[in-house]
Amino acid sequence: MPRYFFDIRHDGDLYPDEEGLDLADLRAAKVEAANTLAGIARDTGHSGGDHDVAIEVRTDGGLQFHAAFILHGPKQ
């Protein structure tokens, strides 16, 4: 079972995942990344302002994929 690492980029800052998760396959890693982004979107949406968040998913073999959300809109 491969270990996937979910490094988070939020508004230009990088938060590397030092532990990772053992997941069955790439599909499971995509679901995990999507759920993580949804949680971050919920949390940052309440704070207002613009946000750029990306998750860079990697294994020991290198980068597997990116998942991102961008929240930009008029100032209120």
C-alpha positions in Angstrom: 0.0 0.0 0.0 1.6 3.3 -1.1 2.1 6.2 1.3 0.7 9.5 0.0 1.8 12.9 1.3 -0.5 15.9 1.1 1.5 19.1 1.0 -0.8 22.2 1.3 -0.1 25.5 -0.3 -2.3 28.3 1.2 -2.0 31.9 0.0 1.6 31.4 -0.9 2.7 29.5 2.2 3.7 25.8 2.0 2.8 23.3 4.7 4.5 20.0 4.0 3.0 16.8 5.1 5.7 14.9 7.0 3.7 11.9 8.0 1.5 10.9 5.0 -1.3 8.3 4.8 -1.2 4.7 3.6 -3.9 4.5 1.0 -5.0 1.7 -1.3 -4.5 3.6 -4.6 -4.5 6.9 -6.5 -8.3 7.1 -6.5 -8.3 7.0 -2.6 -5.7 9.7 -2.6 -7.9 11.9 -4.9 -10.9 11.4 -2.6 -8.7 12.3 0.4 -7.4 15.5 -1.3 -11.0 16.5 -2.3 -12.3 16.0 1.2 -9.4 18.0 2.7 -9.9 20.9 0.2 -13.6 20.9 1.1 -12.8 21.2 4.8 -10.3 24.0 4.1 -12.9 25.8 1.9 -15.5 25.6 4.7 -13.0 27.1 7.2 -11.6 29.8 5.0 -15.0 30.8 3.6 -16.1 32.1 6.9 -13.1 34.4 7.3 -13.9 36.3 4.1 -11.4 37.6 1.6 -9.7 35.8 -1.2 -8.0 32.4 -0.9 -5.8 30.2 -3.1 -5.4 26.7 -1.7 -3.7 23.7 -3.4 -2.8 20.3 -2.3 0.2 18.7 -4.0 0.0 14.9 -3.6 3.2 12.9 -3.7 4.6 9.5 -3.0 8.2 8.4 -2.6 8.1 8.2 -6.4 7.4 11.9 -6.8 4.4 14.2 -7.5 1.2 12.4 -8.4 -1.2 15.3 -8.9 -2.4 18.7 -7.8 -5.9 19.6 -6.5 -6.9 23.2 -5.9 -9.6 25.7 -5.1 -9.6 29.5 -5.7 -12.0 31.8 -3.9 -11.9 35.3 -5.4 -14.7 37.8 -5.5 -15.7 41.4 -4.9 -14.8 42.9 -1.5 -17.8 43.3 0.8 
